[in-house]
C-alpha cells in the first residue's frame, strides 16, 4: 500500500480531504506522517482528531535549510513514505530534498499554472481580471509552482468576486483533484515524461477537470 507523507503549514483543509478520501475507502493509501513547520497549524489538530502521527519541525531549530530538510527527509524515510504531498506547505524545497523523492513530491496550487505562481494566486487572478482560473496538482521541481502538471480544474471568476469568494470556489476543486491524484499514484498510473505527465487509462478532454476525475 502507498504510504504518503503530508507537509503542511496551516489550516490543512486539503489534508482533511485526503483523510476523508482514505476513510471513505476512495484512496488506497495510508498517511505515515504529517509534518508541519508551524506549531500552530490547525492541520495538527486534525491529526490529533484522526489519530494520525504528526511532527513539528521548525526551520529555526537548524542553522541552515539543508539541516532542516535533512531532518524532514529523515522522518519521512523513517516512516517509509513513498509519496510526499505538499498541502499548503509554505516553503520552497531544494534540489537536495527533491533528490530523495524523484518525481514523488506533489503540490496543490490555486491557479492554472504557469499563471499566478507564488503567493496569493487567487488575489492575483481577481486583480488581473481573469475570467477563468482554477487549481493545479503538479510534480514539484526546482521552480516555484512550475513543475510538470498532473491535473487541472478550471474555475470561473465572477464579476463580484473577492479574493475570499474566489478562493472558496477554487478550494472545492482542490479538495477533489488532490485526493484523486493521490489515488492515481496509489494505483501506479502516473507516468512522467519530461514536462508531460500522463495518467494511464484516464479520460482526457473533459472540462472543467482534465483529466477527468474518477472517484472525487
Ligand atoms: C491552498 O489554497 C493550496 O492551494 C495552497 O495553500 C492552501 C492551503 O490550504 N497551496 P489548506 O491548508 O489545505 O486548507
Boltz pocket constraint, residues with backbone or C-beta under 6 A from the ligand:
constraints:
  - pocket:
      binder: B
      contacts: [[A, 10], [A, 11], [A, 12], [A, 13], [A, 14], [A, 15], [A, 86], [A, 87], [A, 88], [A, 89], [A, 108], [A, 109], [A, 110], [A, 174]]
      max_distance: 6.0
